Amino acid sequence: MQRSFVSLTMGEKQMRLQKRRIEKTLAIAAILLFAGALPAINAAMTVSPSGPQSATVDATEYWALCVGIGVYAENPEQDRPLMISEVDTFAQTLLDSGYPSDHVKVIQAENATISNILAGFRWLRTHEDSNDVSLVFLSTHGSPLLSPKGTPIDLPPKDETDGADEMLITYWGFAIPTAFLWDDEINVELNQLQSQGVCLIVDSCYAGGFNDHWTLDTPGSFTQSAQQWMTGFGEDVKGQNRVILMGCQEDEEASSGAFAPWLIDGLRGYADSNHDGIVTAEEAFNYTEPRTTWQHPTIYDGYPGELPLVTVPRHVPTTDNSQVALTKSTSASVAAGGMAHGFVKNATSSAPIPGATVDLYGRTADYESYENVTTTNLTGYYEITAPAGRYRITASADGYCDRESSTFSLNDGQVRWVNLSLYARPQENATICGFVTDNLTGVPLNGSNVSIYWQGSSGQSYSNQTLTDTTGFYSMSVATGAVDVTIEKQGYFDVSVWNVIIASFETRWVNVSLVSHPAETAVICGYLTDADSGLPFANARLTYEWVDFDSGRSYLKDTTSNSTGYYTITVAPGELYRDIRVMGYDSYDPYRHDGTANATIWQNVSLAPPTPSFGFLQPLNALYIHNKRVVPWSSPVVFGSVNVSVYFEDMWFGGGDVQKVEFYLDGKLQSTLTQQPYNWTWPARSLGKHIITVVAYNTEGNSASREISVRKLL
């Protein structure tokens, strides 16, 4: 998840530094304004049939600055690798649509410092002109700007109705309180662009606050305080025709993977609602907004008409030779992990409940689904093991309601108590019944599964189910209160009726009509192979989910590959999403993979073998004196001894799938470690440039390496 609310402390010294940065930024902007860098933008855009970038008499070029930070100095627990993956895919989508490679600039990870991002804006305004379109994509953690006491801060120009500017965290942003960009600063950078159209996309928590679009010639745009800051900025300078797409609302948290994949799919062509071969910013938003169910994207549209962003490829490729990044699954082994234990008792009498079923389920530190089941002994006691990860536990027993624990973390070697108390199952003195029919024909649907879920005020719950008869009729006893009813039938979309209130001794009718699945006239097939060896994956499971966001309906269908890695599946044409499972691997692929009616589409997929994913904790691009980081630098510079340490993405859960870590200095092995902390002290006195290389191995023997160049001065 893109870390939600981040309250960064700013003391008086930091505030003075920030004020000087504002003054410098605005002074530079003033010079550019007087130099004529911001003329009024009224030029008409020319888009040729072959793409936005095509040369015409009045040539329009398309430029893009793509920033995905995802890695944060000295605070790797804040890392969000999806940000980096998404900015790479976003940039590649632009290239696939026809953007020239020298028109797309990507800044990410440790390179995403304030100075480098501002340099990216300078690169953009150096190349674009008044005939062009500029696109800026920013993905990182975001937050309102607050004082140490939580008071909102609105830096000049004071334009925030809620009194707080919005800020984006840069690479050093969690280690150095002032290492952030704020919305007005970004606005100044955008206002210096001459482009006839500018699209800003912000994917962060609280992104909705980045709709600032003040211009310098609008009467009453600024308060007196802001006017004082803006002295000398020229009276006749206009802001651009700008569109801003924001991944969520101003007061809303966001999640990695919840906004950008939909937006990218839209730019791939799925958002081209009028089928003119061009995806506009407005079309991209209209496609993305209803699909982003976990948050609420917003838009500011100041562009007359619609702002073209990409062209759509003329032909849909018949082969999908994608390579899916995979991580190692730990579900096959629990040699390393922790244990949960506790008692299951009667909530009223505290008597132990023997023979109760205890179900632990959740995700491992490698994001693989995991489940384990046991039963309580005569004293109501249980023990259950699991790999490091995050889990819940549910206890159930005959005559009792189920009870679910809250979510908890389990680290390697950790033992946690999780006690659960069960309430006796309530008396079922009411009845729920009804008919299940086909919504078009009215024909009764025999054998439909009808299930109910009842939940009490103290967290207790129970389920029950039955089948419809030949007339489509069902009936079952239920407890007084609120129940959820779900009806399922093979070949039909499920229907759920929530919060059905039933009184004592009442008979409540719930009749339901089911909609049949669409005709399955599309065929998808292909081969699953290992990206390194080329060997096929046999018995791999592929699941395709068909989705109709307009109606809110979806369903799943799966298949398996044969001994040659070949698979085939018949599905309904339309919007499809694919999930691939290979033993020992866990894939992440949120993008669309549609089929075509009455056609066969090949989707070959090569799966990359899992390798350790890690980064440097120290030294980073900074100046170090006797193992203390002093100030960020253009590259690592070290006086005296220094600890060389690395972290793994899952180390917060106990280390995960790491067998050993090797540290090399100028190609010579210095240390080999098999457990945390992965840290080697470099004490030797030296003068000059050295290469530090770290190689990590997982339990399968696959390795990954990273190296840094360090200048040692003592």
N, C-alpha and C positions, 0 to 999 in steps of 0.2 A: 504494500500500500504506500502511496505517496504520502509521506508523513504529514499528516494532518496539520494540526495547529502547532506552529513553532514560535514560541515567544523568546526572541533573542534579547539578551540584556545589552543595554548601551549606556555606559557611564558618561560622565561629562567629557572625558577625554575623547571617547569614541564619537560622541556627538559633534565635538569640534572638528574631528577628522572628517566626519561625514559632511559637515557644513562646507568645509574647504573643497570637498569633492564636488558638491553641488555648484559652488561658485565657479570652479574650474570648468565644469561641464557647460554651465550656462554661458560663461564667457566665450568658450569655443564656439558655441552655437551662435552667439551674437556676431562674432567675426564672420562666420559663414553666411549669416543672414545678410550682413552689409556687403559681402562679396557677391551677392546675387545667387546664392546656392538654393534658394527656395522661391522660385518664380511661381506664379499662379498656374494651376494645372487644369487646362481645359482641352488638351489635345484629344482627338478621337482615337480610339484603339482600332488597329487593323488586325484581324485574325484571319489567316488564310485557311483553306480547307485542310491543309496538311499539318496544321498545328500552330499553337500560339507562338512558337519560336521562329516560324518561317519568315524569311525576308520578304518585305514588300517595299513599295515606294516610300512609305512612312514606317520604317521597320520597327516593330515592337519586339524587344528582347525580354526574356523572362529570367529573373535572378532569384536565388534562394539562399538564405542563411538558416542553417538547421543546427540547433543547439540542444543536445540531450546530455545532461550532466551525469546523473546516475551513480557517481562515485564521489565520496566526500572525505576530504583529508582528515585523518586522525579520528574519524567517526564512521567506520565501515558498517556499523549496525544500521546506519541511515542509508546505506547503498540500496539502489533499486536498479538492478541490471536490465530490467525491461526497458527503462528509459533509453539506454544505449542501443538496445536491439531495435526499438521502435524508430529512433532517429535514423539509424542505418536503413531500415526498410522504407521510411518516408523519403529519404534522399534517393534511394534506388528507384522508387516509384516515379519520382520526377524525371530521373534519367531515362527510365523506360518509356516515359511519355514524350520524350524528345528534347528535354533540357540538355544543352551541351554540358559536358563534364566540367568545363571551366566556369560555368554559370551557377554551380551548386557548391557551397562551402559548408563543411560539417565540422563542428567543434563539440568535443565530448570528453567525459572523464576528467583526468588530471589537467587536460588542456583548457578546460572550461573555467578559467579564472576570469575575474572582472576585466583585467587588461586585455585578455585574448578575445573575450566576447565583444568588448567595445571596439577592438581592432577589426572584428568581423563586421560590425556596423560600418566602420570606415571603408572596409573592402567593398561593401555593398554600395555605398554612395559614391565611391570612386568609379564604379563601373556603370551603374544605371544612369539613365537620363530621362527626360520628360516624355519620351515615347514608350517607356518601358513599364513593366509590372514587377514589383518586388514582393517576395514572400518570405516571412520570418516565422520560424517554428521554434518554440521554446518549451522544453520539458524538464522540470525539476521540482523540488519541494517549494511550496509557497506558503505564505502566511500574511496576516495583517501585521503592520509595523506597530510595535508596542514598546512602551518604556519598561524599565525593570519592575515597576509597580503595576504593569498591565494597562497603563493609560494609553489610549490610541494616539498615534503620532501622524500628523499630516504635514509632510515637508512641502515647502513652496514649490509650485503654486498650490495654495490651499484650496483644493477642488474636490475634497471627499465629503460626501454627505454624512458618512458615518464617522468622520474625523480621523480615519486611519488610512494611510497609503498601503498598497499591497507590495510585497517584496518577493523576489525570487532568490533562492539560495544558490550561490555559486560553489565551486569546488572547495574553497576554503571556508565556506559559510558557517559550518558548525564549529570550527576551531577558532575563527576570528569573527567577532560579533558584527563588524562593519562590512564583511565580505558578501554583500548582496547587491542586487539591482532592484530599484523600486520603479513603480509604474510611471511616474513622471519622468524619470531618467530615460526610460525606454521611449517615452513619448517624444522627448527632445531628440533622440536619435532618429526616430521615424520622421519627425517633422523636417529633418534635414534632407530627406530623400526627395528627388525631383520627380519620381515615377508618377505617371498618371493614375496608377492604381497601386495600393499597398494592402496586402493581406497579412495580418498578425494572428498567429495561432498560439495560444497559451494553454499548456496541459499541466496543471498543477492544482494543489489545493487552493481554494479561494480565488480561482482564476477569474471569476466573474467580475472582480474588481479592476480588471485590466481593460475596461471599456473607456478609459479616459481618451478623449479625442479632441481636447481643447485646441483651438487655433488662435493665432496671435492677433487677428483682426476682428474678433467677435466682441461687440460691446458688452461689458459686464462679465467677460469671461473670468476675470480674476478679482480677488479682493485687493484692497490697497496694499496689503503686505505683499501679495504676489506681484503687483505692479512694480513695487520697489525692487523686487528680485529681478524682474524682467526688463529693467530700464535699458534702453538702447536697442531693443529688439526690432525695430522697424514696424511701422503701422500697417503696411499694406501686404504683409506676407500671409498667405493662406495655407491651411493644412491640406493634406491630400484627400483624394477620394479614397476612403479607407474602410476595409471590412475587418472586424476583429471576431475571431472564433475562440470561445473560451470553454474549457472542458467541464466546468461546473459553475455553480452560482457563487456569488461573492461570499456567502456565509456557509459554504459547503466544503466538506472534505472530499478528496478524490482518491482514486486507486489507480496504480499502474495497470495498464492493460484494459482499462474500462472505457477509454475514449479514443486513443490513437489508432488501434486496429480498425475500428469502424471507419474513421476518417480516411485511413489509408485505403481501405477497400473502396470507399467512395471515389477517391482519386484514381483508383485502378479502372474506373469506368462504370461501376455500379450506381453511381450517383447521377449519371447522365439521364435525367428524367425525360427530357424532350428529344433525346436520341439525335442530337445534332453533332455528335463527335467531340464535344467540348464539355468538360466539367468545370462549373463555376464555383466560386466560394460559397454562394448561396445554395447551390445544389448539394455541395459537399456537406453543408450544415444540415440541410433538410433530410439528407440520408442518415447522417450520424445521430442526430438528436433523438429520434424514437428508439434507436437501438442501444443507447447508453442508459441502461435501466438502473444502474447503481448510483448515478448522479445526473445532474440536469445541465447540459451544455447551454450556453447562451451566445447571442450574436449581437454585435453592433454593426449596422449596415449603413455606411455613409457613401456608398458608391452608386452613382446613377445607373440604373439598369442592373446588370449582373456582371461580376468581375471574373473573367475567364482565368483559370489556373493551369489546366493541363488539357491535352488532347487525348482521346481514347484510341488505343490501337485498333486498326481497321478490322483485324481478324483475331478472334479468340484463339489462343494457342491450343492445339490438340494434345499436347504433351506437357505435363507439369513435372519438370525435372527438378523439383525442389529438394533441398537438403535440410532436414529438420534437426535442430540442435537438441541433444538429449543429455540428460543427467542420469547418473547411476541410481537405480532403485535399491533401497535396502529392505524391501518387503520380503525378500526371500530368506533373509537371515536376521536374527535378533541377537547375534553374538555380542554386539555392543549395543548398549541401551540402558534403560532404567526399568523400574518396577513400580506399579501402583498396588496398594493393598488397603484393606479396610474391612469394615463390618457392614452387613445389610441387616437392618432391624425393623421391627414393627414400629411405625411412627407413633402409635398410641401407647403401647405397653412397653416398648423398648426391648421386647423379646427378640432373640435372634431368629432369622429366617433361613433355615438350611435349604439347600438345593436351589437357591435363587440363581438365575442366569445373569452373569455380569458380562457386558459387551463393551469393550474398549474400541474406539474407532476415531480416525482423524487422518492427519498427514505427517509423514516423517519430515525430518530436517531437509531431505532431498525432494520434498513436495510430492512424494508418492503416497497414494492412499494406503492405509494400513488398518487392519481389524484383527482383534484377538478376543476369544470368548472363553470364559471359565464358569465354574459354579461355586457357590459357597459351601463350606463344610457344616458339621453339626452345630458349631458355635456361630454360624453366620459369617465366618471369616473367609476372605478370598485373597489370592495373589495373582497378579497378571503382569506380564512383561511386554515391552514394546521398544522399538528403536527410538532414539532421540527424536522429538517432534512435539506437536501440539494435538491434544486429544480431548474427548469427552467420554464419560462412562455412563451407560444406562443399565439399571438393575430392574429385573422383572421376575415375578413369581406368581404361581397359581393363586387366584383369589385376591390378588393385590393389583393396584395400579402401578404402572411403570414410573420410574423416577430417573431423571437425567441430571448429571453433574454439570457444573460450569466448565468452560474450557480451561485446560491447564497445560503448562509446558513440562516436558520430561526430558532431562538431560542424561548423557551417558553417566552411569554409576549412581544416579539419583533414585531415592526411594520416597514415594509420596503416599500420604494417607488420604484416601477418598472414602469417607463413610456416607452411606445412603440410608434413608429411612423411608419405608414404603407404607402408604395408606391402603387400608382395605378397599377392595373394589366396591363402588357404590351400588345400591340396589337398582336394578334395571326395571323400573315400573312404568316406563313409557314405551311407545312403539313408533318406529319410523318405517314407512313403506312407500311404494310408488311403482310406476311403470317406466321402463327404458325402451325407447323406440328409435328407429332411423329417422333423422330429421327431414329427409326428403319424401320417403315413401310411407312413413308411419308404421312400418312393419315392426313388430316386437322383436327385441334382440335377446334371444335365449343365451344363457351362459355368461352374461355380463357380470363382471366382478364389482360388487358394491361394498365399500369399506367405510367405516366411521371412525372418527378420532375424537375422544372426549377428554377435556382437560379441566381439572379443578383449580380452585383459587390458591392452593398451596403447592402448585407445581406438579401434582400427580396427574397421570394420564393413563388411558387405556385405549386399545383398538379392538375392533371386531369386524367381521366381514361375512358376506353371503353371496350367493349367485342368483340371478334371475331365472325364472322357470320359462316354459315354452310360450307363455303369454307375455313375457317380458316383465313379470311382476316379481318384486322382492319385498321382504319384511323381516325386521329384526328388532329385538328388545334393546332399549338404550336407557341410560341413566338420565335423570332430570338435569337440565342445564343446557350448555351450548355444545354442539357437535359440528364437525366438518365432515362432509360426505363427498366421497370420490367414486366415480363410476368409470370403469375401464372395460374395453372390448377390443379384441384383436381386429386390426384394420380400421379402427376409429380413433379419433382424438379423445383423450381423457377429458372429463368434465368434473370440476370440483365446485361444490356449493358450501360456502363458508358460513360459520357462525349461525347454524340453525338452532333457534331457541325452542326447547321442548319442556313443557310443564309435566308435573307428576300425573300419571295415568292418561296422558294425552296421546292420541294417535296423529302423527304428523306425516302428511303426504308430501313427497318430493319426487315429482315426475321429471324425467330428463330425456331430451332428444340428443342423440350423438351424431356428429358429422363424420362422414367417412373420409379416409385419407385420399389424397389426390391420386390420379392414375399414375402408375410408375412406368414411364415410357423412356426414361434415360438410362443409359448403361455407362458405368464408370469402371475402368479396369487399369491394371498396371502391374509393375514389379516393385517389390520392396527389397532393397539390397543394402549391404554395409558399404558406407562411403569409402572406407579404406581398402578393404579386401575385395569388394565387389561380390561377396558371397550373398546368396539369397536368405531372407528371413522366412522360415516356414512357421505356420500356425500363429502368425501375428494377427491380432484382432484389429479390424478397422470398423469404426462406427461413424455413420453419416447422420447428421441431424438436419432435417428439413424444417425450415422456419418461415412463417408468414407473419411479419411484424404488424401488418395492418389488422389481422384478425386475432393476433396473439396466440396462434396455434403452432405447435411443433410436434415432431415425433422422431424417434430414433430407429435406425436399421443398421445391422452390422453383418460382417462377413469375416472370413479368415483366409489367409494366404495358404497356398499349397506348398509342396516340397521345393518347388522352383522359385518361390517368392511371389508367384502370380496370384492376383485376386481379381474378382469381378463381382459387381453388385448392381442390381436394378433398383433405381430410385425414382422418386418424383422429380421432374425438372423444377428449377427454381433456386432459391437461396439455400445453399448447403454448407455445412461446416464439418470438418473431418477431425477425427481423433484416432491416433495410431498407437497401439500398445504392443511392445515387444518385451519379452521377459528380460528383466534386468535393466530396462530403460524407462525413462519417463519423458514424454515429448510435450512440447508447447507449440501449438499452431493455431492462432485465433482467427486466421483469415479465411475468406470464402473460397470454396472449391466446387463450383456449380457444375451440374450436368446439363445436357441439352436434350430437349424432347426429340424422340425418334432418332437419336444419334448415339454413337459410342465415343466417349472422351477418354483418352489415355492420361493417367496421372501416375507416372513413375516417381518413386520417392527413394532417395538414398539417405540412410540414417547414419549420422556421424557418431562414432563411438564415444562414450563418456570419458572426459578427462577432468582432472581437478581444476576448479576455478578459484583463483586466489589473487591477491594483490599485496602491495607493500604497505605496511604500517609505518615503517621508518627504514631508511631516510626517504623523504619525499623531496619535491622541488623546493628546497628551503635551505637556509643557513643554520648549521648545527654547531654549537660550542660545547664540548664535553657532554655529549648525548642530550643536550637541550635544544629544542627547536627555537630559534630566535625570531626569524622573519622569513616569509616566503621568498624564494629566489627563482631565477630562470632555470636552474638545475641544482641537484644536490651538491652542497659544499660543506665539508666537515673539518672542524678543528678538534683535534684530540680523538679519543675513543668514541665509538658510536655502536649502538645496538642495531643490528639488521634484523628486522622482524617482518613476518608476513601473516596474513589472515586468510581464512577460507570462508566462502559465503555462508556455510552452515556451521561455523565454529561456535556460534552463539547457542547451539544445541548440543555441543560436546565434541565437535570435530568431524563427524561424519565419515565419509569413505576416503580417509587419508592413510596410506601405509607408511610412507616416509617422506622426508623433506631434506634436500641436499643444498648446501650453500657453497658456492664457488667464488673465488677471487681471482680474476684474470685467468680463468680456466683451470685453476687448481682447487681441488676439493678441500674445504676448511672444516665442515661439520655436517654430520648426518643425524637427524632427529626423527624419532618415531612417535612422539607424543607432544602435546602442547606444554609450554608455549614454544612456538616455532621461531626461535630467537637465537642469533649468533652474534657475539660481541667481537667487534673488530678493533683491537687495542693498538695494533702496530702503528708506529710513527712512519709517516710516508709523506712524500711531496709529489703531487702530480695527479694524473687522471687514471682511474681504475674502473674495471667492469665487474659488477657484482651480478652473478647469475644464480637464480634459485630454481631448482627442479623438484617438482612434487609428483608422487606416484600414488595411484589409487590401488585398491586391493586386487584389481584385475591386471595390474602392471602397466596400465596406460599412464602416460606422463604428460605434463605440461610444464613449460618453463617461462620465466620472465627475467628480464635483465634491466639494470639501470647503470648509467655512467655517473660515477661519483668523483668529485675533485677533492682530494685529501691534502690539507695544508699543514698538518702537524702529525 
